[in-house]
Amino acid sequence: MTKADLVEQVAQAIGPGITKKDCAAVVDGFLNAIRQALADGNHIEIRGFGTFKVRNRRARVARNPRTGEPVKVEARAVPVFKPSKNFRGQVAEQVDVEESPAESTQR
């Protein structure tokens, strides 16, 4: 789903009282608010949906997969999303998970 698809769905959910342009402004405003809050070091909790927060990753030594030589990876802050229990349950009910061939042979 793209941002345009999301705007379309929001416009349909609200009904004929709002234009797609206004819906796009709402979606952009929501996404910008999340970006700004995370950039400021805050976390956002939306009950029934999930939590957006910033997690600090330690510096580490990785390996270049092609050459095998060590590469230093600097410490950094990364945005993370943790879905709520309700959200995970809804997804689990509605999405059919296909077994991989390795899983089916283990049973």
Contacts in CASP RR format, 6 or more apart in sequence:
PFRMAT RR
TARGET T0000
AUTHOR 0000-0000-0000
METHOD contacts of the structure
MODEL  1
MTKADLVEQVAQAIGPGITKKDCAAVVDGFLNAIRQALADGNHIEIRGFG
TFKVRNRRARVARNPRTGEPVKVEARAVPVFKPSKNFRGQVAEQVDVEES
PAESTQR
3 27 0 8 1.000
3 31 0 8 1.000
6 27 0 8 1.000
7 20 0 8 1.000
7 23 0 8 1.000
7 24 0 8 1.000
7 27 0 8 1.000
8 20 0 8 1.000
10 23 0 8 1.000
10 26 0 8 1.000
10 27 0 8 1.000
11 18 0 8 1.000
11 19 0 8 1.000
11 20 0 8 1.000
11 23 0 8 1.000
14 23 0 8 1.000
34 44 0 8 1.000
34 52 0 8 1.000
37 43 0 8 1.000
37 44 0 8 1.000
37 52 0 8 1.000
38 44 0 8 1.000
38 52 0 8 1.000
38 53 0 8 1.000
38 54 0 8 1.000
38 79 0 8 1.000
41 54 0 8 1.000
43 51 0 8 1.000
43 52 0 8 1.000
43 53 0 8 1.000
43 54 0 8 1.000
44 51 0 8 1.000
44 52 0 8 1.000
44 53 0 8 1.000
45 51 0 8 1.000
46 84 0 8 1.000
47 84 0 8 1.000
48 84 0 8 1.000
48 86 0 8 1.000
48 87 0 8 1.000
49 83 0 8 1.000
49 84 0 8 1.000
49 87 0 8 1.000
50 81 0 8 1.000
50 82 0 8 1.000
50 83 0 8 1.000
50 84 0 8 1.000
50 87 0 8 1.000
51 81 0 8 1.000
51 82 0 8 1.000
51 84 0 8 1.000
52 79 0 8 1.000
52 80 0 8 1.000
52 81 0 8 1.000
53 79 0 8 1.000
53 80 0 8 1.000
53 82 0 8 1.000
54 77 0 8 1.000
54 78 0 8 1.000
54 79 0 8 1.000
54 80 0 8 1.000
55 77 0 8 1.000
55 78 0 8 1.000
55 79 0 8 1.000
55 80 0 8 1.000
56 75 0 8 1.000
56 76 0 8 1.000
56 77 0 8 1.000
57 75 0 8 1.000
57 76 0 8 1.000
57 77 0 8 1.000
57 78 0 8 1.000
58 75 0 8 1.000
59 72 0 8 1.000
59 73 0 8 1.000
59 74 0 8 1.000
59 75 0 8 1.000
60 72 0 8 1.000
60 73 0 8 1.000
61 70 0 8 1.000
61 71 0 8 1.000
61 72 0 8 1.000
61 73 0 8 1.000
62 70 0 8 1.000
62 71 0 8 1.000
62 72 0 8 1.000
62 73 0 8 1.000
63 69 0 8 1.000
63 70 0 8 1.000
63 71 0 8 1.000
64 70 0 8 1.000
64 71 0 8 1.000
83 91 0 8 1.000
END
